[in-house]
Amino acid sequence: MAGLGRRWLAAAAVLIGTAGMVTTPAAAAPAGNAPPGIGAIHVEGSRFVDEYGRVVLLHGVNNVDKQAPYLEPGDGFTVTAQDAELLSRHGFDTVRLGVGFDGLMPTKGVVDTAYLDRVANIVDTLAQYGIHTLLDDHQDGLSKIWGGNGFPEWALQARPGPLEPNPGFPLYYLMPSMNRAWDEVWNNTDGVLGYLGQALGALADRMNGHAGVLGIELLNEPWPGSAFLSCFPNGCPAFDVKYQAAMQQLTDAVRARNGALMVLWEPNVTWNETMPSNLGENPPITAPDIAFAPHDYCIPSQLAIYLGLPAALRGLCPVQQDKTWGNIDAFTQRTGIPTLVTEFGDGDPAVLRNTLVNADNRFVSWQYWHYASSFGPGGAKPDPFLGDIGQQLVRTYPRATAGIPDRMVFDAATGDFAYRYTPRPAAAPTEIYVSDVHYPDGYAVRADGCTVTSPPAARVVTLEFCGTGPVTVYINRRGSTGASL
């Protein structure tokens, strides 16, 4: 998780300034029902669209290794083929894989090609199970200089003073020396952005021909540096102009090496404290295949988990998260580009519903924080998605729609699902993943306006031969009254 520190930091900053019913019996699910191969996903307006022209919804997890040696499958942390099978079985079709600047370019100007090869191998492994990989340039605390991770030490001049205390994660973001280092990034002191662009360009180039790569997220949770106080209480337009210029510079470096690759921009991290983003305001975002990558965390939940404060604080989460989703709505209305929520949850099942229902209501894709390998030395670990967290995250959902989505409802308590969309021609059918944890005795499916063409007990329901009017699909446990739209 990148997020807890910055969420705590807000408080410190403020102190400082047509088918019939088909009933299916319980059956062992096939391993993901993934089609042969995997195709690229691109941006079309405010949606993600696949190579068949279908609107795609992505559900996934993070796998971010912050400690060297990085990305070593079999180490008990990095995802493997066994993890890919488990994730695919549970309906996850994307992984956000941490790929850090210090791993890409540990020596100034020299890209570690062995590291790139490990990244490519993981991307290809996940792709075999129908899983798209988002490559996340991950930092927390900027660099090992401050006990963090992300930027190599050679890239930054700033160092803590001999008498400067380091309060550790997360309050080290208030250290004057760390803020000077972030200023170096945004001012491109000694060409640090240029070197980062070179590293990300090499990563993009290595991804040529690897259809499983979803895109590159340019920088995780960027801190504004000495401008951070200007971001409270209503956002920081002046800083975001400088930040957007940096994002565009990095985008250009990526596109120079791989013009087909999607690029994701994350708002500056005061977003996690409900500050709005001004990206795309001045100037507008005009480059193609750009997506927005915000996070959705709840500060009260984090305080309850990490400081042992009363669990009742979680009752404040809906208010805070509604503000975050209002900021997402405003951003979408202004820019017209799609959103992928790249972090949320942090192991708290009590707040997952807030994110997931908001995402469902807007047909927004997401990646849960965090998943570490269930397979490694010592044998397999228990499946983490068979408990309370999985009850929320493993969802029946339309992973690919041959049409325009309208409304979707999923009840995590009952498994009742309803979905309405307007069909349009596409080169492949609509696909609805059916949760493998919510229907112990099988499920029933009804489609009004289309024909169900998948076999009974299929883990993925397919819909074809649609009319011209709206299509409505219902999936529920046998005997359930079902969801309504």
Salt bridges, closest charged atoms under 4 A:
GLU44 OE1 - HIS42 NE2 3.92
GLU44 OE2 - ARG424 NH2 3.55
ASP50 OD2 - ARG54 NE 2.85
GLU72 OE2 - ARG118 NE 3.85
GLU85 OE1 - ARG89 NH2 2.80
ASP117 OD1 - ARG206 NE 3.02
ASP124 OD1 - HIS210 ND1 2.72
ASP136 OD1 - ARG96 NH2 3.22
ASP136 OD2 - HIS138 ND1 2.54
ASP140 OD1 - ARG6 NH2 2.79
ASP140 OD2 - LYS66 NZ 2.79
ASP140 OD2 - HIS138 NE2 2.88
ASP205 OD2 - ARG257 NH2 3.50
GLU217 OE1 - ARG96 NE 2.87
GLU221 OE1 - ARG6 NH2 2.67
GLU221 OE2 - HIS295 ND1 2.85
GLU266 OE1 - ARG96 NH2 3.77
GLU266 OE2 - HIS295 NE2 3.29
GLU281 OE2 - ARG334 NH1 3.89
ASP329 OD1 - ARG362 NE 2.72
GLU343 OE2 - ARG96 NH1 2.90
GLU343 OE1 - HIS295 ND1 3.73
ASP348 OD2 - ARG314 NE 2.60
ASP360 OD2 - ARG395 NH2 2.83
ASP383 OD2 - HIS90 NE2 2.72
ASP406 OD2 - ARG420 NE 2.67
GLU431 OE2 - ARG54 NH1 3.23
GLU431 OE1 - ARG399 NE 2.92
ASP436 OD1 - HIS90 ND1 2.90
ASP448 OD2 - ARG446 NH2 3.33
